[in-house]
Amino acid sequence: MTLVILTSGIDLSVGSLLALTGAVAASIVGVEVNALVAVAAALALGAAIGAVTGVIVAKGRVQAFIATLVMMLLLRGVTMVYTDGSPVNTGFTDNADLFGWFGIGRPLGVPTPVWIMAIVFIAAWYMLASHPSGTLYLRAGR
């Protein structure tokens, strides 16, 4: 969201996108597919939907507020239909335990989400500070 705000944009659909991709990942784990494949599929789905929203804003010249508001409502509806309005059960398998590690694991005593956040932060900092496209990105917001 920080990168979106840097360019004077807004994305209201983030929460609904998280709900849909989380439900998809959990349902994939529930059918005994490797948790890493489920997470990769959820990330790919999220990136694809984000790209669609980006194209609507950039090429369709629709205000980001309106486009992301509509996408938020659309994704909420899709999530309700996909889950039938019920929580997705992954079951109690070794695969589900690996999936749960992303939320409750503690490598080296530090929660997994903190490690993921640190990696994303360092990558974003590098892109904005050192990569040529980062300076262009910063200029776009000014």
Phi and psi in degrees as a GROMACS rama.xvg file:
@    title "Ramachandran Plot"
@    xaxis  label "Phi"
@    yaxis  label "Psi"
@TYPE xy
-60.5621  -42.155  THR-2
-66.1821  -34.2118  LEU-3
-66.9472  -44.7711  VAL-4
-67.0814  -32.3876  ILE-5
-57.7456  -30.3313  LEU-6
-96.5867  20.0357  THR-7
63.1277  31.793  SER-8
-108.711  -179.214  GLY-9
-150.043  147.092  ILE-10
-134.005  103.877  ASP-11
-84.1741  -10.833  LEU-12
-87.9051  0.658991  SER-13
-58.3455  -47.2122  VAL-14
-63.6403  -42.7218  GLY-15
-69.023  -35.7271  SER-16
-65.4395  -40.4682  LEU-17
-61.4221  -42.5456  LEU-18
-62.402  -44.9196  ALA-19
-66.8686  -48.6206  LEU-20
-66.8164  -34.2804  THR-21
-65.5401  -41.3039  GLY-22
-65.2867  -40.0338  ALA-23
-64.3017  -46.4824  VAL-24
-61.6815  -44.1663  ALA-25
-64.9134  -38.8271  ALA-26
-70.5944  -32.1905  SER-27
-66.5861  -42.8267  ILE-28
-63.31  -35.873  VAL-29
-63.5441  -21.2236  GLY-30
-101.692  23.471  VAL-31
67.9159  30.2784  GLU-32
-90.1248  146.917  VAL-33
-51.9213  137.929  ASN-34
-62.1052  -34.6756  ALA-35
-66.3381  -35.5241  LEU-36
-66.4371  -40.5928  VAL-37
-63.2294  -43.4243  ALA-38
-65.7583  -42.1882  VAL-39
-62.7174  -40.4008  ALA-40
-65.0048  -41.155  ALA-41
-64.7924  -41.723  ALA-42
-64.0961  -40.8681  LEU-43
-64.7954  -42.3059  ALA-44
-62.4929  -45.0284  LEU-45
-61.9078  -41.7547  GLY-46
-65.3864  -40.0741  ALA-47
-65.4835  -44.4109  ALA-48
-66.6262  -39.9162  ILE-49
-61.6614  -38.3406  GLY-50
-65.5024  -39.5333  ALA-51
-61.4499  -45.4999  VAL-52
-61.5479  -42.3424  THR-53
-61.766  -40.5545  GLY-54
-66.2723  -39.7689  VAL-55
-60.9048  -41.9272  ILE-56
-72.4767  -47.5309  VAL-57
-77.4843  -50.205  ALA-58
-88.7243  -34.8559  LYS-59
-81.9769  -9.50922  GLY-60
54.8182  39.8559  ARG-61
-96.0358  139.131  VAL-62
-58.1286  138.639  GLN-63
-58.5249  -38.2726  ALA-64
-58.8881  -47.6025  PHE-65
-68.6568  -47.386  ILE-66
-61.3951  -43.0446  ALA-67
-76.8632  -28.42  THR-68
-65.1061  -45.4503  LEU-69
-63.8323  -43.4626  VAL-70
-63.4121  -37.3647  MET-71
-59.7909  -48.2392  MET-72
-66.4376  -40.3108  LEU-73
-62.3614  -46.0871  LEU-74
-67.8603  -33.6459  LEU-75
-61.9578  -44.449  ARG-76
-64.0084  -44.323  GLY-77
-61.9919  -40.8283  VAL-78
-64.6036  -41.7008  THR-79
-63.0425  -41.8877  MET-80
-67.9349  -44.2015  VAL-81
-62.1358  -41.6252  TYR-82
-94.1923  -3.81151  THR-83
57.9854  29.0506  ASP-84
71.695  14.4831  GLY-85
-121.018  155.588  SER-86
-62.8688  149.36  PRO-87
-90.7469  125.716  VAL-88
-97.4866  123.91  ASN-89
-90.5465  -10.8752  THR-90
80.8668  179.554  GLY-91
-113.758  79.1218  PHE-92
-122.769  169.097  THR-93
-60.9947  -34.9843  ASP-94
-64.6765  -41.5376  ASN-95
-66.4327  -33.0449  ALA-96
-64.5798  -40.3723  ASP-97
-63.9824  -40.1594  LEU-98
-62.8722  -42.7561  PHE-99
-65.8395  -25.9538  GLY-100
-56.7903  -32.9775  TRP-101
-62.2359  -27.2977  PHE-102
-99.3606  -32.7584  GLY-103
-124.259  2.54053  ILE-104
-66.6954  158.253  GLY-105
-139.543  68.6129  ARG-106
-65.8413  132.466  PRO-107
56.6595  26.7973  LEU-108
79.8349  2.57091  GLY-109
-111.053  132.581  VAL-110
-56.9847  141.736  PRO-111
-54.4794  -43.3855  THR-112
-59.1225  -30.4544  PRO-113
-67.7893  -41.0842  VAL-114
-61.619  -45.3254  TRP-115
-62.3272  -44.0404  ILE-116
-61.0732  -42.0948  MET-117
-63.7285  -41.691  ALA-118
-63.8907  -44.6379  ILE-119
-65.0076  -41.1521  VAL-120
-61.1139  -46.9951  PHE-121
-63.9203  -41.3968  ILE-122
-64.3019  -42.6851  ALA-123
-66.6677  -41.5277  ALA-124
-61.051  -45.6486  TRP-125
-60.3412  -45.2639  TYR-126
-61.5223  -45.2084  MET-127
-73.443  -34.9308  LEU-128
-91.0341  -33.6353  ALA-129
-118.367  -25.574  SER-130
-88.3136  141.116  HIS-131
-56.3254  -35.869  PRO-132
-69.3741  -23.9828  SER-133
-65.902  -41.3942  GLY-134
-67.3034  -35.6134  THR-135
-64.8465  -38.6203  LEU-136
-62.7205  -43.4966  TYR-137
-66.8104  -38.1224  LEU-138
-65.9361  -31.4702  ARG-139
-63.7442  -28.9352  ALA-140
-83.0307  -10.1041  GLY-141
